[in-house]
Amino acid sequence: MIRVLVVDDSAVVRKILTEELSKHKDIEVVGTAVDPYVARDKIVSLKPDVITLDLEMPRMNGLTFLAKLMKYRPMPVVVISSLTPKGSQTAMQALELGAVEVIGKPGSAYTVSAVVRQVANAIRAASVARFDKSQAAAETASAATSPEPLPVLRTTHSILAIGASTGGTEAIKAVLTQLPVTTPGTVIVQHMPEHFTSAFAERLNGICAMEVREARDGDVVSPGLALLAPGNQHMVLHRSGASYGVRLNKGPQVHYQRPSVDVLFHSVAQHAGPNAVGCILTGMGADGAKGLKMMRDAGAHTVAQDEASCVVFGMPREAIAMEAACEVAPLNAIAQRLLRALKQRQPAEAAATPA
């Protein structure tokens, strides 16, 4: 049984979350708190396994509380944030401070019951998350020396595809910040709510050598550019002559997700084949495992993050179990493995290029 403390200044939200989450047999709401000061006392007395945290509260905002919590009593936190530009930026800061997952409120006049399944799944992921490991891995990756220079052709023929979920924002940051501007076109799916992906892409763009932005329908995938699938839209790769592009759609959810890593990886396997390199990072569930296997079967080189550096060893574990990964690597070594594999794709590209 996962013991949960709900922290939110709205009595309506506290009531709905308590009632709806209690319908899940593996979740017990052991208490609620109207603000961080009350939450602090209840954490000590109730000893919850996971906290759900609103970021906009009286007396002390959620970010300040989260920073103090991670410093003095680190524990799994699921953030519930408003789907606004300000809320999205704040949610990104919460993830950097150590929150395991972010769930978006449906709107200003929100009813949390509309997203309770997402909240319940996030609580399950948080309950098994090794957030101490994720922070250590991120620090290690940031402190690591840059990978040895590897020649990477400026070509439209190579494709790098990355998929992640719980804990993935920091993992993706650790990988992308080590990739040079000459990296071939990159496509990424990170399970995130609508609107949050734009803020995430903007944050990455400010710290990466590559240009990183949220994908638009019809975008061309080019060297030095990383495209992040927008929340609530699938992203698929397609090929037109010697160039790759992406299409967005609102097809059915896959593994309860939209965007789905499997959807992206399937399209990469189909259209890029041996000219692709795939990577599956930390995340709960199985999304991306079958797609990565399809990529490997199509001749792509595939990498899975190892258990020790994962926040949640779900998606990589499923991929490894079905032999979808050519190799398994710790987070701080993945960027170099990807660059090496991309270099090895060059002979396949040359063969695929018309004389």
Phi and psi in degrees as a GROMACS rama.xvg file:
@    title "Ramachandran Plot"
@    xaxis  label "Phi"
@    yaxis  label "Psi"
@TYPE xy
-92.5389  119.007  ILE-2
-87.5401  124.086  ARG-3
-122.414  138.003  VAL-4
-111.63  123.34  LEU-5
-95.4015  121.159  VAL-6
-116.169  109.22  VAL-7
-160.361  139.992  ASP-8
-79.2584  -10.9072  ASP-9
-88.9362  121.581  SER-10
-63.8332  -33.9289  ALA-11
-65.0361  -45.7488  VAL-12
-64.0194  -43.991  VAL-13
-59.9423  -41.2864  ARG-14
-67.2594  -46.6913  LYS-15
-65.1577  -45.5881  ILE-16
-61.6441  -41.997  LEU-17
-62.4722  -47.2074  THR-18
-68.049  -45.5039  GLU-19
-74.0531  -41.0059  GLU-20
-68.1099  -29.6191  LEU-21
-67.7895  -14.8082  SER-22
-76.1496  -13.9511  LYS-23
-88.7075  124.218  HIS-24
-64.4352  -23.5448  LYS-25
-97.5375  5.3698  ASP-26
-124.373  133.487  ILE-27
-127.141  119.425  GLU-28
-81.4575  107.342  VAL-29
-87.2897  -11.7466  VAL-30
177.758  169.497  GLY-31
-133.326  160.421  THR-32
-143.458  139.793  ALA-33
-83.8135  -21.2917  VAL-34
-158.156  171.384  ASP-35
-60.5189  -30.28  PRO-36
-67.0652  -43.135  TYR-37
-67.228  -39.3845  VAL-38
-60.5477  -41.255  ALA-39
-56.1181  -46.3932  ARG-40
-67.7999  -38.1504  ASP-41
-73.6667  -28.19  LYS-42
-62.5381  -41.0939  ILE-43
-67.7613  -42.799  VAL-44
-82.4736  -35.8358  SER-45
-97.3328  -20.1111  LEU-46
49.9676  59.1955  LYS-47
-69.7019  157.793  PRO-48
-84.0824  -32.8953  ASP-49
-141.303  146.919  VAL-50
-116.836  136.465  ILE-51
-98.9606  133.638  THR-52
-130.872  123.262  LEU-53
-79.6964  148.078  ASP-54
-97.0498  -19.7933  LEU-55
-108.223  98.34  GLU-56
-138.931  158.298  MET-57
-75.3833  163.753  PRO-58
70.4536  -45.5671  ARG-59
-150.875  126.748  MET-60
-73.0133  162.185  ASN-61
-63.0779  -34.7939  GLY-62
-65.4225  -43.543  LEU-63
-62.4427  -43.4532  THR-64
-63.7881  -43.2089  PHE-65
-61.8976  -42.926  LEU-66
-61.2316  -43.4043  ALA-67
-66.5374  -40.8386  LYS-68
-62.3386  -45.159  LEU-69
-69.5117  -23.3958  MET-70
-80.2778  -43.6667  LYS-71
-102.659  -28.5248  TYR-72
-149.786  69.2882  ARG-73
-60.2528  134.633  PRO-74
-158.849  162.86  MET-75
-65.291  131.19  PRO-76
-129.55  130.856  VAL-77
-106.669  119.76  VAL-78
-91.2952  136.931  VAL-79
-114.759  112.341  ILE-80
-126.835  152.886  SER-81
-70.6241  145.265  SER-82
-84.6689  65.9607  LEU-83
-130.196  162.178  THR-84
-55.3389  -42.8831  PRO-85
-65.7341  -43.1278  LYS-86
-62.9481  -37.0541  GLY-87
-67.4269  -43.107  SER-88
-63.6848  -40.5448  GLN-89
-65.4525  -38.639  THR-90
-62.8999  -38.6937  ALA-91
-61.9079  -40.265  MET-92
-64.3241  -37.5925  GLN-93
-63.5703  -41.121  ALA-94
-64.2321  -39.0306  LEU-95
-68.3493  -28.7772  GLU-96
-77.0628  -15.874  LEU-97
128  0.994019  GLY-98
-60.9538  141.917  ALA-99
-80.1615  -37.2404  VAL-100
-149.723  155.074  GLU-101
-126.01  130.376  VAL-102
-116.615  135.45  ILE-103
-89.7103  137.852  GLY-104
-71.6419  140.626  LYS-105
-61.9406  -19.516  PRO-106
169.005  -178.94  GLY-107
-65.6398  -39.4526  SER-108
-99.4668  57.5151  ALA-109
-75.3706  153.666  TYR-110
-123.017  112.994  THR-111
-64.0295  -22.0105  VAL-112
-57.9332  -24.8234  SER-113
-69.0861  -19.867  ALA-114
-124.797  18.0946  VAL-115
-61.9059  -35.9848  VAL-116
-62.315  -40.0661  ARG-117
-63.7147  -42.0482  GLN-118
-62.9794  -43.7313  VAL-119
-62.3029  -43.3806  ALA-120
-65.3366  -37.4805  ASN-121
-66.3023  -37.526  ALA-122
-63.9093  -42.1978  ILE-123
-62.2216  -43.0819  ARG-124
-64.0279  -43.3818  ALA-125
-63.6267  -34.8797  ALA-126
-66.3193  -24.359  SER-127
-109.475  3.25981  VAL-128
-72.1277  139.809  ALA-129
-102.447  74.4522  ARG-130
-67.6372  -26.7596  PHE-131
-64.9366  -38.5869  ASP-132
-66.1168  -38.8928  LYS-133
-66.0206  -40.9567  SER-134
-65.6967  -41.9082  GLN-135
-63.872  -40.6917  ALA-136
-65.185  -41.3887  ALA-137
-64.6372  -41.5733  ALA-138
-64.9488  -40.933  GLU-139
-62.0152  -44.6033  THR-140
-64.18  -40.3821  ALA-141
-68.6399  -35.4533  SER-142
-83.4573  -15.7179  ALA-143
-64.218  148.115  ALA-144
-69.4935  153.971  THR-145
-62.0398  145.465  SER-146
-61.907  150.408  PRO-147
-57.1557  143.012  GLU-148
-58.6273  129.601  PRO-149
-125.894  131.818  LEU-150
-66.9652  121.344  PRO-151
-122.778  119.278  VAL-152
-66.3911  141.434  LEU-153
-81.07  96.7552  ARG-154
-146.505  151.388  THR-155
-84.4879  -1.22187  THR-156
-85.0505  -28.5521  HIS-157
-85.782  148.107  SER-158
-135.806  134.261  ILE-159
-110.692  125.16  LEU-160
-120.525  130.59  ALA-161
-128.459  137.254  ILE-162
-132.883  142.112  GLY-163
-157.574  164.599  ALA-164
-139.802  -120.178  SER-165
-56.6617  124.333  THR-166
84.3042  -1.4419  GLY-167
-72.7145  -25.1827  GLY-168
-61.7712  -43.989  THR-169
-73.8148  -34.6964  GLU-170
-65.9803  -44.7097  ALA-171
-62.2819  -41.5994  ILE-172
-60.5187  -42.9603  LYS-173
-61.6338  -36.307  ALA-174
-76.9037  -51.3494  VAL-175
-64.9382  -34.0405  LEU-176
-68.8064  -12.7679  THR-177
-100.397  0.21227  GLN-178
-94.5389  137.014  LEU-179
-76.9322  167.478  PRO-180
-65.9456  -18.4043  VAL-181
-83.2395  1.45198  THR-182
-60.0714  136.101  THR-183
-58.1694  165.778  PRO-184
-50.7166  135.255  GLY-185
-124.255  135.957  THR-186
-123.961  136.094  VAL-187
-134.209  136.901  ILE-188
-119.198  122.556  VAL-189
-122.738  123.375  GLN-190
-63.4376  110.306  HIS-191
-150.545  154.814  MET-192
-66.9862  159.715  PRO-193
-55.7139  141.932  GLU-194
83.4204  -32.2475  HIS-195
-71.0395  -30.2413  PHE-196
-64.1209  -32.579  THR-197
-64.7374  -44.1285  SER-198
-65.0069  -38.3305  ALA-199
-64.493  -45.1351  PHE-200
-61.9856  -42.0537  ALA-201
-61.6377  -40.5854  GLU-202
-65.4172  -43.1152  ARG-203
-64.751  -39.8064  LEU-204
-59.7991  -30.6506  ASN-205
-77.0455  -13.8198  GLY-206
-123.979  -3.73998  ILE-207
-105.46  151.544  CYS-208
-68.2659  -36.4632  ALA-209
-73.8306  157.822  MET-210
-79.2292  130.338  GLU-211
-124.2  127.626  VAL-212
-152.744  162.687  ARG-213
-68.7894  135.467  GLU-214
-69.6109  148.23  ALA-215
-118.058  149.551  ARG-216
-58.8936  126.663  ASP-217
92.5946  -1.31287  GLY-218
-57.795  142.475  ASP-219
-86.2491  135.87  VAL-220
-90.4204  115.024  VAL-221
-130.312  160.298  SER-222
-56.8584  142.406  PRO-223
79.3474  5.05215  GLY-224
-122.349  130.561  LEU-225
-115.441  124.682  ALA-226
-107.774  126.083  LEU-227
-101.864  127.316  LEU-228
-61.6349  133.144  ALA-229
-67.7135  148.696  PRO-230
-58.5054  140.397  GLY-231
71.932  16.2972  ASN-232
-139.409  132.344  GLN-233
-72.6548  149.167  HIS-234
-123.362  130  MET-235
-125.528  146.729  VAL-236
-89.7403  142.239  LEU-237
-137.727  162.283  HIS-238
-122.997  137.248  ARG-239
-131.262  102.721  SER-240
64.9058  -122.495  GLY-241
-93.6929  2.99402  ALA-242
-115.804  153.302  SER-243
-109.183  151.769  TYR-244
-144.846  177.014  GLY-245
-124.856  148.819  VAL-246
-121.876  145.683  ARG-247
-113.353  145.598  LEU-248
-153.273  163.615  ASN-249
-111.937  47.9295  LYS-250
-64.2911  176.002  GLY-251
-57.9326  149.309  PRO-252
-61.9031  146.743  GLN-253
-121.357  125.43  VAL-254
55.8753  36.928  HIS-255
63.8957  21.0498  TYR-256
-126.206  143.121  GLN-257
-150.463  105.718  ARG-258
-77.7787  155.713  PRO-259
-113.821  137.271  SER-260
-66.2668  -40.8527  VAL-261
-57.4302  -43.5221  ASP-262
-59.3057  -46.0698  VAL-263
-63.9408  -50.4616  LEU-264
-62.2726  -38.0082  PHE-265
-59.2977  -43.6828  HIS-266
-69.3667  -34.8189  SER-267
-66.5187  -41.7833  VAL-268
-60.3715  -41.8057  ALA-269
-69.7633  -41.7154  GLN-270
-103.626  -19.5291  HIS-271
-112.237  -26.8373  ALA-272
49.8139  -126.058  GLY-273
-71.123  -7.65561  PRO-274
-87.074  7.09193  ASN-275
-111.113  155.894  ALA-276
-127.262  131.098  VAL-277
-118.225  149.279  GLY-278
-141.903  128.738  CYS-279
-114.559  126.71  ILE-280
-110.092  -176.581  LEU-281
-46.3769  143.648  THR-282
166.728  152.817  GLY-283
-89.4246  145.23  MET-284
98.259  -156.312  GLY-285
-126.52  4.54162  ALA-286
-59.9628  128.929  ASP-287
100.639  -20.3777  GLY-288
-64.65  -50.0433  ALA-289
-66.1257  -37.7278  LYS-290
-64.7116  -39.6235  GLY-291
-65.5444  -38.3746  LEU-292
-63.3359  -40.5079  LYS-293
-63.1252  -39.6302  MET-294
-62.4076  -45.6579  MET-295
-62.5614  -42.9392  ARG-296
-63.499  -26.5663  ASP-297
-85.0031  0.768348  ALA-298
103.426  1.48886  GLY-299
-75.5734  155.788  ALA-300
-90.6357  134.975  HIS-301
-128.994  141.777  THR-302
-130.133  137.641  VAL-303
-120.141  142.076  ALA-304
-70.3202  142.458  GLN-305
-79.3772  163.38  ASP-306
-62.7549  -40.7963  GLU-307
-61.8669  -31.0692  ALA-308
-101.312  -0.00170824  SER-309
-82.3576  143.624  CYS-310
-69.682  -48.6903  VAL-311
-132.25  117.778  VAL-312
-90.0654  62.9309  PHE-313
-104.074  -66.5613  GLY-314
-59.8344  -47.2482  MET-315
-62.8753  -38.7656  PRO-316
-60.3969  -44.08  ARG-317
-64.1282  -39.0741  GLU-318
-66.3708  -43.0807  ALA-319
-64.6982  -39.8535  ILE-320
-62.1719  -33.2339  ALA-321
-97.3645  17.1943  MET-322
57.7641  39.578  GLU-323
-85.7957  -17.8585  ALA-324
-100.822  127.449  ALA-325
-69.4546  -32.5667  CYS-326
-150.989  156.45  GLU-327
-118.949  133.518  VAL-328
-143.519  152.179  ALA-329
-69.7245  157.165  PRO-330
-54.8107  -43.5073  LEU-331
-73.6416  -2.88455  ASN-332
-110.64  -6.52813  ALA-333
-66.4374  -41.9783  ILE-334
-57.0641  -44.433  ALA-335
-67.6652  -37.5201  GLN-336
-62.347  -40.0641  ARG-337
-66.1095  -43.2083  LEU-338
-63.5075  -40.472  LEU-339
-63.1769  -43.0023  ARG-340
-66.2026  -38.5138  ALA-341
-63.4973  -37.9425  LEU-342
-61.0176  -40.1544  LYS-343
-71.4478  -15.9537  GLN-344
-74.6456  -15.5139  ARG-345
-60.1488  -40.2408  GLN-346
-60.3899  -37.193  PRO-347
-65.5279  -35.6877  ALA-348
-66.0018  -43.7713  GLU-349
-60.3364  -37.8885  ALA-350
-68.709  -30.5179  ALA-351
-83.9479  -14.3779  ALA-352
-85.2187  128.7  THR-353
-59.5226  144.227  PRO-354
